[in-house]
Amino acid sequence: MTLDKIMSHPVATLELDDTLKLVKELLDHAKFNHVLVVENHKLAGVVSDRDVYRQLTPTFGTPLETYKDQLLLHRPVHTFMTRKPTTLRKTANMFDAIDLFLSMNISCIPIVDNENRIEGIVTKKDILRLMKSHRSKFTD
């Protein structure tokens, strides 16, 4: 099965200078865990919920929170995003994605065209949902 049948689209995107606060708010209220970062309408990077939480201190959002904790929210996305993420084309198949998930230890793969413009995203969860929906094909 090709990725154009599996991928999620449209995809949430941010610009390089958007802030940690913006991506945190987006992910806190979304049903997804990754946001793609664009520059001039082309993929520049990816930010996961884990990337966001690594930026925050243990005291963030607690009574012990400090002014420094709040300052972190102004960090631009480009300072903590994953640059040049591994990508695939929408014509690649599910097993190409599985190979990358396992060999690269990543949890999402942006789907881009020949000019690196975003067409969608595939996550490990997308693959698992697909396998679950075709359970009879994978069981004895």
Disulfide bonds with the S-S distance in Angstrom:
none
